[in-house]
Amino acid sequence: MSLYQAIESVLVPLIVLVCALSVAARYMPRTRERAKAALAAGLGGAQARGWRARLVARLAPQGVASGCTTGCDSGGCNSCGSNTSGTAPAATEKPIRIVRKPQGKGQG
């Protein structure tokens, strides 16, 4: 086995793993946060010292604005139904009307 093949056999699976983790983190944000919290607790939690304390501070769940903890989208809290203002939103929906097109010449 040449050096090129050895590097390739390590590099390609590493790239695939990083891409899979990226996709999983994007589409499963609550699972990602639970895994980060478990890893932070395993490193010592609040009692950790030195480099582990810095890593725990980075991994520990951060405070999030109320209503945004559902992890339903990455575009903010506007699509989760998390409006906590207590007032009903104004009716902006319009009904859809389906109209059949009249048959013209040459159409059959």
C-alpha positions, 0 to 999 in steps of 0.5 A: 500500500502506497502512502497515497492510498493510506492517506486516502483511506483515512481522509475519505472516511473522515470527510464522510464522518464530518459531513454526516455529523454536520447534517445530523447537527443541522436536522436534529438540533435537540439531539445535538444539544442533549449530546453536548450537555452529556459530554459537558457533564462527563467532563466534570460539569461545573466542577471542572478546572483548566482546559476542561472548564473552558471546554465545558463552558463551550459545550454547556447549553446556553440560555435561549429566549423563551419559546425558542427552545423547541429547535424546530427551525434555524430561522428564528422563533417565528415559525414554531408557533411560539408567539408568547404575546398572548394576542391572536395574530391577525387573519392574513390568510386568503382562501384559494379558489380553483377555477377551471380554464375554459377550453379554447380552440386547438386544445383538447 
